[in-house]
Amino acid sequence: MKGILESNYADDREVKPELKFRFKVRAQVVVDAAIKYLKTSSKLNVLDMGSADGKTIDEIENIFNNSRFVGVEFSQELIDKHPPFARNNINLIQGDVTDLSKIAEPGFFDIVSALALLEHLPYPIKAIKEANRILKPGGIFVASCPVPFWDDVSNKLGLLKEDHHETDMTKKLFKKYLLEGGFDFLEYKKFMFAPVSFLPYLHIPISPKGSLKLDRIIGSFRILNFLFVNQYIVGRKPDRQG
């Protein structure tokens, strides 16, 4: 099926510094959103859509305290690449993120993340509506996608080999889907400044926090915004009284 990654993707994430950098930065985006909008990083119920081999969940779990995690991934082949979890607060489940009715109850989760996922789906709005359904009132949805221009450049350069994308998530479309999915808009930002995010390809390490800090500084100079290769959006499920 188009857009479904194979087990070699998990193998590459073990050894390629640029892939490690990407999932670590995306994980930090989720952590920062929790601290900013939920005012906490502990005792949370978190569901990650399109969790692949679970490495992003591992990264978030290392920072969150006393929280529980569910990862939903379509490819059992990728799930099987993760060794047994040392703790029982993480569960990877094979499933379709556009229909979580057999996996997640309505109003259970504090955070739902969809990191580098929506662009793989022909109908991203279905996953976004599912995220809204399973979130608690006041819970947050955090999604990231590549910027379409840089996505095309990366594919032409062979940096995203065999990474099939169904939907070009422009800023306008990203926000449109968020609102149609029933969320209140909280934040949109571009991240992963191209010259910085290329450093791991050269085996020059940079921390996720350091990268995002540089993004914030560079992002204040709007003339350089075209050089960000990724984007994220944060929405909140309205309270029932709201």
C-alpha positions as CSV (number, residue, x, y, z in Angstrom):
1,M,0.0,0.0,0.0
2,K,1.3,3.5,-0.8
3,G,2.6,5.5,2.1
4,I,3.2,2.5,4.3
5,L,6.9,2.3,5.4
6,E,8.8,-1.0,5.5
7,S,11.0,-2.5,8.1
8,N,14.2,-1.0,6.6
9,Y,12.9,2.4,7.7
10,A,13.2,1.2,11.3
11,D,16.7,-0.2,10.6
12,D,17.7,3.2,9.1
13,R,16.5,5.0,12.2
14,E,18.9,3.0,14.3
15,V,22.0,4.1,12.3
16,K,21.3,7.2,10.3
17,P,21.9,10.4,12.4
18,E,19.6,12.5,10.2
19,L,16.7,10.2,10.9
20,K,17.4,10.1,14.6
21,F,17.5,13.9,14.6
22,R,14.1,14.1,13.0
23,F,12.2,11.9,15.4
24,K,13.9,13.4,18.4
25,V,13.0,17.0,17.3
26,R,9.4,16.0,16.6
27,A,9.2,14.4,20.1
28,Q,10.5,17.6,21.6
29,V,7.8,19.5,19.8
30,V,5.2,17.4,21.6
31,V,6.8,17.8,24.9
32,D,7.1,21.6,24.5
33,A,3.4,21.8,23.5
34,A,2.4,19.8,26.6
35,I,4.3,22.1,28.9
36,K,3.0,25.2,27.2
37,Y,-0.7,24.3,26.8
38,L,-1.3,21.7,29.5
39,K,1.2,23.1,32.0
40,T,2.5,19.7,32.7
41,S,4.6,16.8,31.4
42,S,3.4,14.2,33.9
43,K,0.5,11.8,34.5
44,L,-0.7,12.2,30.9
45,N,-2.4,9.7,28.6
46,V,-0.8,10.1,25.1
47,L,-1.7,8.5,21.8
48,D,0.7,8.7,18.9
49,M,-0.8,8.2,15.4
50,G,1.5,6.5,12.9
51,S,4.0,5.5,15.6
52,A,6.2,3.4,13.2
53,D,8.7,1.5,15.3
54,G,7.9,3.4,18.5
55,K,11.2,5.3,18.7
56,T,9.4,8.7,18.9
57,I,7.2,7.4,21.8
58,D,10.4,6.2,23.5
59,E,11.8,9.7,23.3
60,I,8.7,11.3,24.7
61,E,8.5,8.7,27.5
62,N,12.0,9.6,28.6
63,I,10.8,13.2,29.3
64,F,7.2,12.7,30.5
65,N,6.7,11.4,34.1
66,N,4.2,8.8,35.2
67,S,2.4,8.9,31.8
68,R,0.8,6.2,29.7
69,F,1.4,5.9,25.9
70,V,-0.4,4.2,23.1
71,G,1.1,4.1,19.6
72,V,-1.0,3.1,16.6
73,E,0.8,1.9,13.5
74,F,-0.7,0.3,10.3
75,S,2.4,-1.8,9.6
76,Q,2.9,-4.8,11.9
77,E,6.3,-5.2,10.3
78,L,7.4,-1.9,11.8
79,I,5.8,-2.6,15.2
80,D,7.7,-5.9,15.4
81,K,11.0,-4.0,14.9
82,H,10.6,-2.6,18.5
83,P,12.1,-4.8,21.2
84,P,9.8,-5.6,24.2
85,F,9.2,-2.5,26.3
86,A,11.0,-2.5,29.7
87,R,8.0,-0.8,31.3
88,N,4.3,-1.5,30.9
89,N,3.3,2.1,30.3
90,I,3.7,1.8,26.5
91,N,1.6,-0.2,24.1
92,L,2.1,-0.4,20.3
93,I,-1.0,-1.5,18.5
94,Q,-1.6,-2.3,14.8
95,G,-4.5,-0.3,13.5
96,D,-5.9,2.4,11.2
97,V,-5.6,5.9,12.5
98,T,-8.7,6.9,10.6
99,D,-10.8,4.5,12.7
100,L,-9.8,4.0,16.3
101,S,-13.2,2.9,17.5
102,K,-11.9,-0.5,18.6
103,I,-8.7,0.9,20.2
104,A,-9.5,4.2,22.0
105,E,-12.5,5.3,23.9
106,P,-13.9,8.8,23.4
107,G,-12.5,11.5,25.7
108,F,-9.7,9.5,27.2
109,F,-6.4,11.1,26.0
110,D,-4.7,14.3,27.0
111,I,-2.5,14.4,23.9
112,V,-2.8,13.0,20.5
113,S,0.2,13.4,18.2
114,A,0.4,12.8,14.4
115,L,4.0,13.4,13.5
116,A,5.1,13.1,9.9
117,L,1.9,11.2,9.2
118,L,-0.9,13.3,7.7
119,E,0.9,13.8,4.4
120,H,0.8,10.0,3.9
121,L,-3.0,9.9,4.1
122,P,-5.3,10.5,1.2
123,Y,-7.9,11.9,3.6
124,P,-6.1,13.4,6.6
125,I,-9.3,15.0,7.9
126,K,-10.5,11.5,9.0
127,A,-7.5,11.0,11.3
128,I,-7.9,14.6,12.7
129,K,-11.6,13.9,13.5
130,E,-10.6,10.7,15.2
131,A,-8.0,12.6,17.3
132,N,-10.7,15.0,18.4
133,R,-13.1,12.2,19.3
134,I,-10.6,10.4,21.6
135,L,-9.2,13.6,23.3
136,K,-10.5,14.9,26.6
137,P,-12.1,18.3,26.5
138,G,-9.2,20.7,26.8
139,G,-6.8,18.1,25.4
140,I,-4.4,19.0,22.6
141,F,-3.6,17.7,19.1
142,V,0.0,18.1,17.8
143,A,0.7,17.4,14.2
144,S,3.7,17.9,12.0
145,C,4.3,17.6,8.2
146,P,7.1,18.6,5.9
147,V,6.8,21.9,4.1
148,P,5.6,20.8,0.5
149,F,8.4,22.8,-1.3
150,W,11.2,21.2,0.7
151,D,9.4,17.8,0.6
152,D,9.7,18.0,-3.2
153,V,13.3,19.1,-3.1
154,S,14.2,16.3,-0.7
155,N,12.6,13.7,-2.9
156,K,14.4,15.0,-6.0
157,L,17.7,14.8,-4.1
158,G,17.0,11.3,-2.8
159,L,16.9,12.3,0.8
160,L,13.4,10.9,1.3
161,K,13.8,7.7,-0.8
162,E,10.6,5.7,-1.2
163,D,8.7,8.1,1.1
164,H,5.4,8.4,-0.7
165,H,3.2,11.3,0.2
166,E,-0.5,11.6,-0.7
167,T,-1.3,15.2,0.5
168,D,0.7,18.4,0.2
169,M,0.0,20.0,3.6
170,T,0.3,23.7,3.0
171,K,-0.2,26.0,6.0
172,K,-3.7,27.0,4.7
173,L,-4.7,23.4,4.3
174,F,-3.2,22.4,7.7
175,K,-5.2,25.0,9.5
176,K,-8.4,24.3,7.5
177,Y,-8.3,20.6,8.4
178,L,-7.6,21.4,12.1
179,L,-10.7,23.7,12.3
180,E,-12.9,21.3,10.3
181,G,-11.8,18.6,12.7
182,G,-13.4,20.5,15.6
183,F,-10.3,22.0,17.2
184,D,-9.6,25.5,18.4
185,F,-6.4,26.7,16.7
186,L,-3.5,27.4,19.2
187,E,-0.3,27.6,17.2
188,Y,1.4,27.1,13.9
189,K,5.1,27.2,13.4
190,K,7.7,26.1,10.9
191,F,10.8,24.3,12.3
192,M,13.9,22.5,11.3
193,F,15.9,25.3,9.7
194,A,17.5,23.7,6.6
195,P,21.2,24.6,7.2
196,V,20.9,23.3,10.8
197,S,18.8,20.2,10.0
198,F,21.4,19.3,7.3
199,L,24.2,19.0,10.0
200,P,23.3,15.4,11.0
201,Y,23.9,14.4,7.4
202,L,27.5,15.6,8.0
203,H,27.6,13.7,11.3
204,I,27.6,16.9,13.2
205,P,25.4,16.5,16.3
206,I,22.8,19.0,17.5
207,S,20.4,18.6,20.3
208,P,16.6,18.7,19.7
209,K,16.2,21.6,22.2
210,G,19.1,23.5,20.7
211,S,17.7,23.0,17.2
212,L,14.2,24.3,18.2
213,K,15.8,27.2,20.1
214,L,17.7,28.2,17.0
215,D,14.4,27.9,15.0
216,R,12.7,30.4,17.3
217,I,15.5,32.9,17.0
218,I,15.8,32.5,13.2
219,G,12.1,32.5,12.8
220,S,11.9,36.0,14.2
221,F,13.6,37.1,10.9
222,R,10.7,36.4,8.6
223,I,12.8,36.8,5.5
224,L,14.4,33.4,6.3
225,N,11.1,31.5,6.9
226,F,11.3,29.9,3.4
227,L,14.3,27.9,4.7
228,F,12.4,25.9,7.3
229,V,11.7,22.3,6.0
230,N,9.0,21.2,8.5
231,Q,5.9,22.7,10.1
232,Y,3.7,21.8,13.1
233,I,0.3,22.8,14.3
234,V,-1.3,22.6,17.7
235,G,-5.1,22.6,18.4
236,R,-7.2,22.2,21.5
237,K,-10.4,20.3,21.8
238,P,-13.0,22.8,23.2
239,D,-14.4,22.3,26.7
240,R,-17.9,21.0,26.7
241,Q,-19.1,24.2,28.4
242,G,-17.3,26.2,25.6
